Amino acid sequence: MFEKLAVMAEKYNEISEKLSDPSIVNDNKLYTQLMKDYKNMTPIIEKYNEYQKARSAFNDAKEMLDEGIYDREMKELAQAELEESKEDMERVAQELKILLLPKDPNDDKNVIIEIRGGAGGEEASLFANSLYRMYTMYAEARGWKQEILSANPTELGGFKEISFSIEGSGAYSRLKYESGVHRVQRVPETESQGRIHTSTVTVAVLVEADEIELEINPTDLKIDYFRASGAGGQHINKTESAVRITYLPTNVVVECQDERSQHKNKDKAMKILRSRIYEAMQEEHDAKIASERRMQVGTGDRSERIRTYNYPQGRLTDHRIGLTIYRLEDILNGNLDEVFDALATADQAAKLASQEA
């Protein structure tokens, strides 16, 4: 590892020099690429320098003790320095291992989240709305932009299903662990006997794939236009603004009828379709290299039960990592960092263990 880091440090210094070269500064494409490499390498090199500093302190203390010409007080100081620097070296070495883990190429990308009510009827639809609110509040707190792409609301204020995009730096890196079945245990407002009901909601987090990454042959698409139905105002059933796109090779179907404009509905439907196709390609790739799954803390399977939200106890439990937090209301208000940090740490630990095995 340290031979690799020494080579990286040399390359880092070379890039640093190039970034001050006027001929490279004027080459926008090359400068952007070098700046990206420099930015990605900076936290690793800073941590490597920290290790070098600790190792230097360790060697100095060891040298003092080996010479054996100092008084008792100086020896005690040197021994303390030796132990402290050794601990620092071990800690920083572990942190370097984590920094050197292969980075998920999708981590910096935007996401599309699809939430669907599962078992539990209207109660599941209402909880789908609660999860939508939770994720969008988290996005808002981080300064990310969100947009509803498709929604099927219910009369009581829930969602049978809703798809929305979240755009922001590192959106996928934080939200990628959310795919799966979310279970809620609470007393429904419509329940007169006060009995606790269990309902489920399915969440899918998709990478937002752009046209450059995923080229779709227009002949593989069947596009239908129809009149929108449900809530929506005067334009409903008057114009064929709703769009249904079928991807013929896999029979994936996406509908969008939220906008008055047929063109806007088509754009949104294509955005969802592109991400679903990209997701299917990722799953096929992950299946081929099962030891390097995208999510070590879970398979990412939408049928996997990942979390329970227990309202009477104010408890959230993530079943994949055995995490329990008694601040349910706080979490449902978008304060998800504690959960996401724990999932990321568990993921890193699993990847380290698989590398060392």
N, C-alpha and C positions, 0 to 999 in steps of 0.2 A: 504493500500500500504506500509506503513512504517513498519508494523509488518512483512510483507513479506520480506522487505529489511533488517531488523535486522537479520532474519533467514538466508538470503542469505549471509550477512556479516560474520556470524559465519562459514558457510560452506566454504566461500572463504578463511578464515584464516586457516581452517583445511586443505584445499587443498594445501595452501602455505607451510604448515609444511610437508605434505606428499611429496611434490616435492623435498624436501631436504633429504628425507629418502633414503639411499643407496639401500635398498631392492626394493623400488619402481622405482628408477632410472634405475635399472637393468632389470626391467620388462617392456620391450619396449611397449607392447600393453596398459598396464595400465597407464604408464607414458604419452603416447601420448594422451590418452583419458582425463586424468587429466589436461594436459597442454592445451588441447582444451577448456575444461570447464573453466579453469583459465583465458584464453585469452578472452573468451566470457563474463565472469563476470566482468573483470577488468574495462571497461568503466562505468558500472553501479555502482560498488562499489566506484570508484573515485568520481562519481557524488553524491552518497549518503554521502560520507565523506564531500563533499563541502556543502551539505545541513546541515549536523550536525554542521559544523563550523559556518554557518550563524545562525542557531538556537541558538547556544551557545552565539553568539554575541548579538542576540535579547534578550535572557533571562538576560544577564548581564546588558544591557542598561535599560531593564524594571525594574530590581531590583534597580538600581540606582535611577530611577525616583520615584519608589514606596516608597523608604526610605525618600526622600524629605529633606535630610540634606545637600545638596550641594548648592553652590552659583549659580547665574543666568547663568554664562558662562558654568559651568559644566553641568547644566541642558540642555542647548542648545546643547551641544556636545552629551549628552546622547540621546536627542530627535532625533538628526540627525542620530546617530548610530542605534537607534530603527527603524526609517523609512527605512534606507538603507538596514539593515539586513532583514527587513520584505519583501522588494522588491526582495532581493536575494533569500529568501526562496520560494517565489511564482514562480520566474523564474526557479529555479533549480527543484522545484516540477513538473513543466510542462515538463521540459527536462527529468526528471526521468520517467514520464508517457510514453513519446515517446520511451525511451530506453527499457521499460518493455513491449511494444507492442509485440505480438507474431511475431517471426521472420519467414520470408518466408524460408522454408527449402531448397529452390532451389537457394537462393541468391548467394552463393559462387560457383555455378556451371558454367561450360562453356556453350556456346550457339551455336546454329546453326541458322543462319539468312537466310530466303528465300525471295528474292525480285522478283516480277513479274510485268512486264509492264501491265497496264490495258487499260482504254480508252485513245485513242490518237495515236495509231499506233507507228510509228518510234520515234515520240517525247516522248512517254511514255518509250520506250526502252532506249532512251538516258538519260532520267531522272533516270531510274533504275540504270544506270551506275554511275550517279552523287551521288545517295544515297549509292551505294556500296563503292565509293571512300570516302564519308563522314564518314561512319562507320569504314572503315579500317584505315583512318587517325586518328580517335579517338582512335582506338585500339593501333595503333603504338605509339601514344603520351603517352599512359599508360603502354607501354612495354608489351602489350599482343601479342600473336601469332595468326595469321590468315591463313587459308588455304581454297582455293576454292575446293568445293566438286563436284559441277556440274554447268555447265554454257551453255547457249544457246545464243551465241553472234549474233549480226546483222552486216550487211556489213558496216554500218555507224559508228560502234563503240559503239553501245548500247548493252543491254541485254534484250532478251525476258523474260529470267528468269536466276537467278543465286542463288546458295546455297553455303554458306561458313561458316566455323566454326571460332569462336573466343575463344581462350583459355587464361584465366587469372583470378587472384583472384577477385571475385566480379563482373565478367562479366555480369551475369544474373541480379544482383541487379541494375545495371546501364542501361541495354538495354531492360529490360522487358516491358517497357511502349511503345515500338516502334511498336507493332503489330497493324495493321489497314491500312486504305487507306490514302496515302499521295498524296495531290493534288498540282500540279505545274501550275503556270500561268506565261507564258513568250512568247516572240516572237521567233518562231523557226528560226534557221539559214536558213532553206529552204523556209521561207515565204517572198516573195518579197514585199508584201503590208505592212509589218510591223504590222500585226494584232496580238493581244495577243491570244494565244491558251491555253485552259485548258486541262490538261492531268492528269491521275491518275496512281499511282503505289501502289501495295499491298505489305506490309511487314509482315512477320510472324517471331516472335522470339521464338525459341523452346529451351527447356532445353536439353543439350546433355546428354542423358541417357546412362549409361554404361550397360554392360551385367549382372552385379551383380544386379542392380536395376530392370532390365526388362529382364526376361527370355522368349525368343521366341521359340516356338516349331518348329523345322525344317520342320515338316509335314504341318505346316500352310503357308509355303512359296512356291511360284512357281517362279523358276529362269529361265530366258531365256537369251541366249547369241546371239548377233547379230553383224553385221559389223557396225562400227561407220560411221556417215555421217557428212558432213559439214567441217568446217575448221579443220585442224589437221595434215596436212603433208602427207608423203609418206605412212604411215601405214593405212590410211583411205581405207575402203572397201577391205582390203587384209586379215585381220584377224578378227575373231569374238571376239574382245576385249570388246565391249560394253555389259553392263549388265542391265537387267530389272528384278526387284524383285516385285512380287505381294504378299501382305499379304492377304491371302484368307478370313479370318474371317470378314474383313472390306473392302476388295477390294482396299486398299491403294496401289498405284503403284509408284515406284521410279526407275528412269533410271540414269545411269552414264556412260559416254563415254569419259571423259576427259583424262584418262590415257591410255598409250599404253598397260599396263598390265591388263589382265582380272581380276587377283587377286586383284589389287589395286582398280579397278572400283567396284568390289564386296564389298570390305571393306568400301569404301566411301558410296555406296548405302545403306549398312546395317546401317551405322552411321545415315544417314538421316531417314531411315525407323524407326529405334528404337526411335528416337526423336519425330517423328510424332505420333507414337503409344502412347508414354508417354504423349504427349500433349493432345491426345484424352482422355486418362484416367484422366488427370488433369481437363479438361473441364467438364467431367462427374461428378467428385468430387465437383468441384466448383458450378455446377448447383444444387447439392443437398443441399449445404449450401450457398445459394445466398448472405446471409448477410456477409459472409466472403470471398468475391471474391478475387481472386489473385490480381486483379488490381482495386482498388477503384476509380481511376481516369478514368477508362474506362472498358468496358466489356472484352476487349482483342479480340473482334470479328473482324475478318479480313475485314468485310464489313463496319465497322464503320469508318467514315471519321474523322481522328484525327488531321490533320495538313495541312496548306496551305503554299506553298513557292511562294511568289509573287516577281518575278525578277524585273519588272519595278520599284516597290517601295522599293526594297531591304528589304522586310519584311517577317518574319516568324510568323505565328499565330498558336498556339496550341488551338484548339477549345474546348478541354475538360476542360481546366482550365482558359481560357480567357487570355492566355499569348501572348503578341505581342512584338517582338524584331526586331529593324531595323538594323540588322547586318547580313544579309543573307549570304553574301560571306564568312564572318568569320565562321559562323556556318557550311556552306557547306565544309569548309576546316577542319572540324573535331573538332571545338571548341564548344562542346555540353554540357559542364558541367552546364552552366546556365540553360539550358532547363531541363536537367535531375534532377538538384537540385530542381527546381520548381515543377516538377512532383512528386518527392519523398516527398516533403513537403506537397503537396496537398493530397497525398495518406495517409500520417501520420495523417493529420488533419481529413480526412474522417474516418479513423479507430478509432481515439480518440472519434469522435462524435458518432459513432455507439456503442462504449463501454459505453459512458456516457448516451446514450438515454434510 
